[in-house]
Amino acid sequence: MSIPKHTLTESEVSRVVEMAWEDRTPFEVIEATFGLSESETIKLMRREMKASSFRLWRKRVTGRVTKHRKLRGFDVGRGYCPTQYKR
């Protein structure tokens, strides 16, 4: 498995997992906040989750409109401050 371009702290990894798990947070927000592409986020999720949890997550988010900003027909504000994690 390749190493991500950016080395994330334990709290940043936790936040990426949380954001990726949320249905309303698109992968583009994770990329803008932490510099991880969708494929890098998927690799991180595979590494950080139990295999069965990862499979459930992948099944749920694959093709999900809310996880891809291009497919969304609306903007949803989030309840956190993304600058807290901005690099």
C-alpha positions in Angstrom: 0.0 0.0 0.0 1.4 3.4 -0.9 2.1 6.0 1.7 -0.1 9.1 1.5 1.5 12.4 0.3 0.9 14.0 3.7 1.6 12.5 7.0 -1.5 12.9 9.2 -1.6 13.1 13.0 -3.7 10.6 14.9 -6.4 13.2 15.5 -6.4 14.1 11.7 -6.8 10.4 10.8 -9.7 10.2 13.2 -11.3 13.2 11.7 -10.9 11.9 8.1 -12.5 8.6 9.1 -15.4 10.6 10.7 -15.8 12.8 7.6 -15.6 9.8 5.2 -18.2 7.9 7.3 -20.7 10.9 7.2 -23.0 10.6 4.2 -23.2 14.4 3.7 -19.5 15.1 3.5 -18.2 14.9 -0.1 -14.8 13.5 -0.8 -13.8 16.9 -2.2 -14.1 18.5 1.2 -11.7 15.8 2.6 -9.3 16.6 -0.2 -9.5 20.4 0.4 -9.1 20.0 4.1 -6.5 17.2 4.4 -5.1 16.9 0.9 -6.2 13.3 0.5 -7.8 12.3 -2.9 -10.8 10.0 -2.9 -8.6 7.0 -3.6 -6.2 8.0 -0.8 -9.2 8.3 1.5 -10.4 4.9 0.6 -6.9 3.4 1.3 -6.9 5.2 4.7 -10.4 3.8 5.5 -9.3 0.3 4.5 -6.3 0.6 6.8 -8.1 2.1 9.7 -11.3 0.0 9.7 -12.1 -3.7 10.3 -12.6 -5.5 7.0 -16.3 -6.0 7.5 -16.9 -2.3 8.5 -14.9 -1.2 5.4 -17.0 -3.4 3.1 -20.2 -2.0 4.6 -18.9 1.6 4.2 -17.7 1.0 0.6 -21.1 -0.5 -0.3 -22.9 2.5 1.2 -20.8 5.3 -0.4 -20.1 3.8 -3.8 -22.0 6.0 -6.3 -23.7 8.0 -3.5 -24.7 11.4 -4.7 -23.9 13.2 -1.5 -20.3 11.9 -1.4 -19.5 13.5 -4.8 -19.9 17.2 -5.1 -20.3 17.0 -8.9 -23.4 14.8 -8.5 -25.0 17.0 -5.8 -27.7 19.4 -6.8 -27.3 21.5 -3.7 -24.7 22.8 -1.2 -25.0 21.6 2.4 -23.3 23.6 5.1 -21.4 21.6 7.8 -21.4 22.2 11.5 -17.6 22.2 11.9 -14.9 24.7 11.2 -12.7 23.3 8.4 -9.9 25.8 9.2 -9.3 23.9 12.4 -7.7 21.2 10.3 -6.4 23.3 7.4 -2.8 22.7 6.6 
